Amino acid sequence: MHARAVTLKQLHALKVIVEAGSLTAAAARLNLTAPAVSTQLRTLESHLQVALLGRGQDGKVTLTQAGQQVLMAAERIDFVLTDCTERVAAIAAGHEGYVTLGAVSTAKYFLPHLIARLREHLPLIKIAFRVGNRHETIDLLENSRIEFAIMGRPPRRPEVDADVLGDHPHIFVARPSHPLAEKSDITHQDLLQNVILTREHGSGTRALLERYIDRIGADHDYQSIEFGSNETIKQAVMAGLGIAFISAHTIEAALADGRLKALSIPGFPIIRQWFLVRRRDTPPTPAATRVRNIVLEMNGSFLPKVDAMI
């Protein structure tokens, strides 16, 4: 038996012979000669080493027991191929597929809203997320482990195409009972006299704070405590360990319910932007293009609304 030598044309010929009732009628449907159809049938029987067709009393072809099994297999194969063809077409059109999206950890506060919106628009596209600090996210992008990244300032390497998603405000916060909480026009000296709670090296928020401190207080020493997450920083501020420079998008709920207070500092908030970035040297898949288009159509509506609280 040489089952692997069986072809789709042979199986299709068997199916049409049974449907048409004779070799001659099947040949007409297939636009072939009757001898050509007969050859396909004989070759199929030779590969399987069994007779597939017989003739009934009315002269019409009938399936042998083996023929019935082969026909059922042919119909299953036809169904699988049809389904595969439809799914491939959907993937090519961007209606189905798999997309991996990276995001800096600050973005995780609005990612659930974005994911929910994407699932509404693109229910057949599976989207996986990878969350890390800025350094980790750039590394994922550089090693092609993600197709897009949601982050602040686009990296210099790898070369990327970047779309603006919306504003990203950064502020200093304290607990409501802190001496600076009710003070207006807080000075740079006021800030530097307090312990500043900050993110770890590799964080975009940490880099932004360091650039700000360099600009206002290069000649002043200040105390700082480093934390590995925004959540820990929030809890530390509430516990009275110091003030924090933080993304306003990470503390929307804490500002709204009064657990944290935005400090009144001239020139604040510092506004940066959120970007959706992808490698310039890697063409996006159709599914990735669909995800990008839907995200941009949202026009930043998934971002936290904090303007009135800062």
FIPAMI-577069 format. One record per residue (C-alpha): x, y, z; residue in one letter; residue number from 1. Coordinates in pm, 1 decimal. Example, Ala and Ser with C-alpha at 12.3 -4.5 7.8 and 13.67 -1.06 7.14 Angstrom:
// FIPAMI-577069
<site <1230.0,-450.0,780.0>,"a",1> <site <1367.0,-106.0,714.0>,"s",2> 
//
This chain:
// FIPAMI-577069
<site <0.0,0.0,0.0>,"m",1> <site <133.1,342.2,-101.6>,"h",2> <site <-104.9,579.2,77.4>,"a",3> <site <140.9,869.3,59.1>,"r",4> <site <126.8,854.1,-321.4>,"a",5> <site <-247.4,929.6,-317.3>,"v",6> <site <-322.9,1271.7,-468.6>,"t",7> <site <-602.4,1520.3,-416.8>,"l",8> <site <-696.2,1487.7,-786.3>,"k",9> <site <-749.9,1113.2,-744.3>,"q",10> <site <-966.5,1163.4,-434.9>,"l",11> <site <-1163.9,1436.4,-607.6>,"h",12> <site <-1218.3,1209.4,-910.1>,"a",13> <site <-1358.8,937.7,-682.7>,"l",14> <site <-1595.1,1185.6,-520.7>,"k",15> <site <-1722.6,1317.6,-856.1>,"v",16> <site <-1767.3,963.7,-998.3>,"i",17> <site <-1989.5,873.1,-702.8>,"v",18> <site <-2186.4,1197.9,-728.1>,"e",19> <site <-2229.1,1172.1,-1106.7>,"a",20> <site <-2310.1,799.6,-1108.0>,"g",21> <site <-2076.0,701.3,-1390.8>,"s",22> <site <-1731.1,757.3,-1535.7>,"l",23> <site <-1874.2,927.8,-1843.0>,"t",24> <site <-2082.0,1175.4,-1640.7>,"a",25> <site <-1789.1,1239.7,-1406.3>,"a",26> <site <-1560.5,1308.6,-1704.0>,"a",27> <site <-1804.7,1570.6,-1830.7>,"a",28> <site <-1811.1,1743.4,-1491.9>,"r",29> <site <-1432.7,1737.6,-1464.3>,"l",30> <site <-1383.0,1846.1,-1826.5>,"n",31> <site <-1170.7,1537.2,-1887.3>,"l",32> <site <-1198.9,1230.8,-2107.0>,"t",33> <site <-1351.7,915.2,-1963.1>,"a",34> <site <-1020.5,723.5,-2003.2>,"p",35> <site <-839.8,997.8,-1804.6>,"a",36> <site <-1088.3,968.4,-1519.2>,"v",37> <site <-1064.4,589.6,-1533.6>,"s",38> <site <-684.4,614.5,-1508.2>,"t",39> <site <-710.2,831.1,-1195.0>,"q",40> <site <-945.2,578.7,-1035.4>,"l",41> <site <-726.8,278.2,-1125.9>,"r",42> <site <-415.9,456.0,-996.8>,"t",43> <site <-591.6,536.3,-666.6>,"l",44> <site <-701.6,172.3,-629.5>,"e",45> <site <-348.9,58.1,-713.2>,"s",46> <site <-196.4,280.2,-446.0>,"h",47> <site <-444.2,153.7,-187.0>,"l",48> <site <-438.6,-205.1,-321.1>,"q",49> <site <-814.5,-238.4,-295.6>,"v",50> <site <-1119.9,-200.1,-519.0>,"a",51> <site <-1317.7,113.8,-442.6>,"l",52> <site <-1611.2,90.9,-683.8>,"l",53> <site <-1852.0,-173.7,-808.9>,"g",54> <site <-2174.6,-166.1,-1007.0>,"r",55> <site <-2525.9,-206.5,-881.1>,"g",56> <site <-2809.2,-388.2,-1055.5>,"q",57> <site <-2913.5,-64.2,-1222.4>,"d",58> <site <-2567.7,-27.0,-1375.0>,"g",59> <site <-2466.9,272.3,-1160.5>,"k",60> <site <-2139.4,272.9,-975.0>,"v",61> <site <-2148.9,182.4,-608.6>,"t",62> <site <-1891.3,213.0,-335.7>,"l",63> <site <-1729.8,-90.8,-182.4>,"t",64> <site <-1683.9,-93.3,193.5>,"q",65> <site <-1326.9,29.4,141.4>,"a",66> <site <-1453.7,289.5,-104.7>,"g",67> <site <-1692.0,428.3,157.6>,"q",68> <site <-1400.0,481.0,397.1>,"q",69> <site <-1190.5,650.2,129.5>,"v",70> <site <-1479.5,877.5,27.8>,"l",71> <site <-1536.6,984.4,389.7>,"m",72> <site <-1166.9,1062.3,420.4>,"a",73> <site <-1179.3,1259.6,94.8>,"a",74> <site <-1473.5,1463.7,223.8>,"e",75> <site <-1290.2,1536.9,550.9>,"r",76> <site <-980.9,1643.7,358.0>,"i",77> <site <-1194.7,1867.9,136.5>,"d",78> <site <-1351.3,2029.7,444.8>,"f",79> <site <-1012.8,2085.2,610.3>,"v",80> <site <-864.0,2236.0,294.1>,"l",81> <site <-1164.4,2463.8,244.6>,"t",82> <site <-1144.7,2580.0,605.8>,"d",83> <site <-768.4,2629.4,572.3>,"c",84> <site <-813.9,2831.9,253.8>,"t",85> <site <-1070.9,3056.4,420.6>,"e",86> <site <-849.6,3108.7,726.6>,"r",87> <site <-542.9,3184.6,514.6>,"v",88> <site <-747.0,3439.4,321.6>,"a",89> <site <-859.8,3594.4,651.2>,"a",90> <site <-499.7,3610.5,772.5>,"i",91> <site <-388.6,3769.9,444.5>,"a",92> <site <-661.9,4030.6,484.9>,"a",93> <site <-563.4,4098.0,846.3>,"g",94> <site <-888.9,3965.1,994.1>,"h",95> <site <-711.9,3680.9,1176.0>,"e",96> <site <-361.0,3633.7,1307.5>,"g",97> <site <-132.4,3677.6,1604.6>,"y",98> <site <28.5,4003.8,1715.0>,"v",99> <site <272.5,4061.3,2001.9>,"t",100> <site <264.5,4408.9,2152.4>,"l",101> <site <520.1,4532.1,2404.0>,"g",102> <site <463.2,4812.1,2652.9>,"a",103> <site <660.4,4993.7,2919.2>,"v",104> <site <535.8,4918.7,3269.1>,"s",105> <site <380.2,5263.9,3307.0>,"t",106> <site <141.2,5174.0,3024.0>,"a",107> <site <-4.9,4876.5,3210.1>,"k",108> <site <-250.0,5111.3,3382.8>,"y",109> <site <-441.2,5165.3,3059.8>,"f",110> <site <-353.4,4843.0,2873.8>,"l",111> <site <-665.1,4656.5,2998.2>,"p",112> <site <-886.6,4927.6,2844.0>,"h",113> <site <-691.8,4909.8,2519.2>,"l",114> <site <-706.0,4529.5,2511.4>,"i",115> <site <-1083.6,4533.4,2564.6>,"a",116> <site <-1130.3,4781.6,2280.2>,"r",117> <site <-908.0,4579.5,2046.0>,"l",118> <site <-1101.3,4260.8,2123.5>,"r",119> <site <-1424.0,4438.0,2030.3>,"e",120> <site <-1285.3,4548.4,1694.2>,"h",121> <site <-1064.6,4247.4,1615.3>,"l",122> <site <-1212.1,3939.7,1786.9>,"p",123> <site <-1024.7,3690.2,1565.8>,"l",124> <site <-678.8,3841.6,1614.5>,"i",125> <site <-491.5,3705.9,1915.1>,"k",126> <site <-287.8,3975.7,2087.2>,"i",127> <site <-14.8,3897.2,2338.2>,"a",128> <site <144.8,4164.5,2558.4>,"f",129> <site <494.5,4188.1,2702.2>,"r",130> <site <544.0,4446.4,2977.1>,"v",131> <site <880.0,4574.2,3105.6>,"g",132> <site <1069.7,4893.3,3173.5>,"n",133> <site <1197.7,5108.8,2887.5>,"r",134> <site <1528.8,4924.0,2855.8>,"h",135> <site <1359.2,4583.1,2852.1>,"e",136> <site <1099.2,4695.0,2598.2>,"t",137> <site <1364.2,4831.6,2360.8>,"i",138> <site <1552.3,4501.9,2394.7>,"d",139> <site <1237.9,4309.3,2295.3>,"l",140> <site <1192.2,4535.2,1994.6>,"l",141> <site <1556.9,4510.3,1892.6>,"e",142> <site <1544.5,4130.1,1904.0>,"n",143> <site <1215.7,4116.8,1707.3>,"s",144> <site <1028.9,3951.7,1996.1>,"r",145> <site <749.0,4208.2,1966.9>,"i",146> <site <595.0,4373.0,1660.7>,"e",147> <site <496.2,4700.5,1826.8>,"f",148> <site <577.9,4881.5,2148.5>,"a",149> <site <384.2,5141.0,2344.0>,"i",150> <site <637.2,5369.0,2509.0>,"m",151> <site <756.5,5723.9,2559.5>,"g",152> <site <1040.5,5874.9,2358.6>,"r",153> <site <1120.9,5643.4,2062.9>,"p",154> <site <1463.1,5476.4,2080.0>,"p",155> <site <1752.9,5566.7,1854.3>,"r",156> <site <1826.2,5198.8,1799.0>,"r",157> <site <1673.1,5007.3,1641.3>,"p",158> <site <1542.9,5250.4,1380.1>,"e",159> <site <1167.1,5275.5,1421.1>,"v",160> <site <855.9,5432.7,1277.5>,"d",161> <site <660.7,5605.6,1554.4>,"a",162> <site <299.4,5722.9,1578.0>,"d",163> <site <188.1,5962.1,1853.6>,"v",164> <site <-91.9,5819.1,2069.4>,"l",165> <site <-146.9,6111.9,2304.8>,"g",166> <site <-5.5,6326.5,2584.1>,"d",167> <site <171.9,6169.8,2879.9>,"h",168> <site <191.0,6403.6,3183.3>,"p",169> <site <444.5,6360.0,3464.2>,"h",170> <site <409.8,6524.2,3805.1>,"i",171> <site <543.5,6532.4,4158.9>,"f",172> <site <305.5,6391.2,4419.3>,"v",173> <site <288.5,6371.4,4797.8>,"a",174> <site <43.7,6238.4,5050.4>,"r",175> <site <-222.0,6495.8,5148.8>,"p",176> <site <-68.2,6556.9,5492.7>,"s",177> <site <277.2,6642.0,5352.3>,"h",178> <site <391.0,7004.6,5411.3>,"p",179> <site <418.1,7067.1,5036.0>,"l",180> <site <70.6,6933.2,4957.3>,"a",181> <site <-105.8,7266.1,5017.8>,"e",182> <site <179.1,7494.8,4920.3>,"k",183> <site <154.5,7692.5,4597.2>,"s",184> <site <447.5,7783.8,4375.3>,"d",185> <site <680.3,7523.8,4520.4>,"i",186> <site <1044.3,7609.1,4449.5>,"t",187> <site <1322.0,7385.4,4324.9>,"h",188> <site <1485.5,7418.1,4664.8>,"q",189> <site <1165.5,7292.6,4831.4>,"d",190> <site <1174.7,6981.1,4614.8>,"l",191> <site <1540.7,6902.5,4670.2>,"l",192> <site <1504.2,6927.7,5048.1>,"q",193> <site <1274.9,6625.2,5039.5>,"n",194> <site <1346.2,6258.0,4982.2>,"v",195> <site <1253.2,6184.3,4620.3>,"i",196> <site <1117.3,5838.1,4547.0>,"l",197> <site <1221.0,5720.7,4203.2>,"t",198> <site <1207.3,5429.0,3961.0>,"r",199> <site <1502.9,5204.3,3881.9>,"e",200> <site <1770.0,5267.4,3618.8>,"h",201> <site <1637.9,5164.8,3277.7>,"g",202> <site <1301.3,5326.7,3344.3>,"s",203> <site <1190.9,5609.9,3116.8>,"g",204> <site <1042.4,5794.5,3415.6>,"t",205> <site <1378.5,5771.9,3596.4>,"r",206> <site <1559.9,5913.8,3291.9>,"a",207> <site <1311.5,6201.8,3268.7>,"l",208> <site <1354.1,6282.5,3640.4>,"l",209> <site <1732.5,6283.9,3609.8>,"e",210> <site <1719.0,6525.4,3317.3>,"r",211> <site <1489.4,6752.5,3519.0>,"y",212> <site <1712.1,6740.0,3829.7>,"i",213> <site <2019.7,6812.2,3618.8>,"d",214> <site <1845.2,7117.0,3478.9>,"r",215> <site <1729.9,7264.3,3810.6>,"i",216> <site <1971.1,7143.2,4074.1>,"g",217> <site <2303.3,7021.2,3947.1>,"a",218> <site <2474.0,7199.2,4238.6>,"d",219> <site <2241.2,7060.1,4503.5>,"h",220> <site <2256.4,6721.8,4670.2>,"d",221> <site <1930.8,6541.8,4732.3>,"y",222> <site <1822.1,6215.4,4886.0>,"q",223> <site <1643.2,5950.6,4683.7>,"s",224> <site <1506.8,5600.1,4730.3>,"i",225> <site <1481.7,5367.6,4430.3>,"e",226> <site <1186.7,5135.0,4370.9>,"f",227> <site <1118.0,4882.3,4096.5>,"g",228> <site <752.9,4960.6,4035.0>,"s",229> <site <504.4,5246.5,4028.3>,"n",230> <site <278.2,5063.1,4271.2>,"e",231> <site <552.5,5043.3,4534.2>,"t",232> <site <630.0,5412.0,4485.6>,"i",233> <site <264.4,5501.9,4541.5>,"k",234> <site <250.1,5302.0,4862.9>,"q",235> <site <577.6,5456.1,4981.3>,"a",236> <site <444.8,5808.9,4921.9>,"v",237> <site <125.6,5726.4,5112.7>,"m",238> <site <339.9,5590.4,5396.5>,"a",239> <site <524.1,5922.3,5418.4>,"g",240> <site <865.5,5811.1,5290.8>,"l",241> <site <892.8,6112.0,5060.7>,"g",242> <site <760.8,6274.3,4745.2>,"i",243> <site <765.7,6110.1,4402.7>,"a",244> <site <808.3,6205.4,4040.7>,"f",245> <site <568.3,5981.7,3855.6>,"i",246> <site <350.1,5940.1,3548.8>,"s",247> <site <8.2,6088.8,3617.6>,"a",248> <site <-142.8,5798.8,3423.1>,"h",249> <site <-30.3,5557.0,3694.1>,"t",250> <site <-210.8,5734.6,3978.2>,"i",251> <site <-548.4,5833.1,3831.8>,"e",252> <site <-746.8,5652.4,4103.0>,"a",253> <site <-523.3,5772.1,4388.2>,"a",254> <site <-559.9,6135.0,4275.3>,"l",255> <site <-935.6,6098.7,4228.9>,"a",256> <site <-999.4,5959.4,4578.5>,"d",257> <site <-753.6,6191.0,4751.9>,"g",258> <site <-490.7,5941.3,4861.2>,"r",259> <site <-228.0,6140.1,4668.9>,"l",260> <site <-196.8,6509.8,4589.4>,"k",261> <site <-33.0,6664.0,4283.2>,"a",262> <site <220.0,6926.8,4391.0>,"l",263> <site <186.8,7281.5,4256.9>,"s",264> <site <518.8,7345.0,4081.2>,"i",265> <site <578.3,7606.3,3809.0>,"p",266> <site <624.3,7437.7,3470.6>,"g",267> <site <434.4,7125.0,3570.3>,"f",268> <site <306.6,6889.2,3454.5>,"p",269> <site <592.3,6791.8,3226.0>,"i",270> <site <418.7,6671.4,2911.9>,"i",271> <site <567.7,6396.4,2702.8>,"r",272> <site <391.7,6176.2,2448.8>,"q",273> <site <294.7,5815.7,2421.4>,"w",274> <site <411.4,5649.9,2100.1>,"f",275> <site <329.7,5331.7,1912.8>,"l",276> <site <658.3,5222.6,1756.3>,"v",277> <site <770.1,4942.0,1526.3>,"r",278> <site <1094.7,4845.8,1359.5>,"r",279> <site <1142.9,5025.1,1030.7>,"r",280> <site <1323.9,4731.8,869.6>,"d",281> <site <1048.6,4479.0,938.3>,"t",282> <site <728.7,4497.4,730.4>,"p",283> <site <421.1,4447.3,950.0>,"p",284> <site <194.3,4149.4,899.5>,"t",285> <site <-161.5,4219.0,778.7>,"p",286> <site <-288.6,4150.1,1132.8>,"a",287> <site <-33.1,4389.5,1282.3>,"a",288> <site <-136.7,4656.9,1033.3>,"t",289> <site <-499.7,4613.6,1136.6>,"r",290> <site <-406.2,4645.2,1505.7>,"v",291> <site <-204.3,4961.2,1436.7>,"r",292> <site <-487.1,5119.8,1237.8>,"n",293> <site <-745.7,5048.3,1507.5>,"i",294> <site <-519.8,5183.2,1784.4>,"v",295> <site <-458.1,5505.4,1589.8>,"l",296> <site <-830.1,5544.8,1515.1>,"e",297> <site <-892.5,5549.7,1891.2>,"m",298> <site <-698.9,5878.4,1902.8>,"n",299> <site <-577.7,5820.0,2258.7>,"g",300> <site <-929.0,5773.0,2400.0>,"s",301> <site <-803.7,5476.7,2607.4>,"f",302> <site <-559.1,5697.3,2801.5>,"l",303> <site <-648.3,5797.5,3161.6>,"p",304> <site <-826.2,6132.2,3203.9>,"k",305> <site <-623.0,6320.7,3463.6>,"v",306> <site <-609.1,6679.6,3334.2>,"d",307> <site <-858.2,6812.0,3590.8>,"a",308> <site <-663.1,6658.0,3880.5>,"m",309> <site <-315.0,6793.6,3801.1>,"i",310> 
//
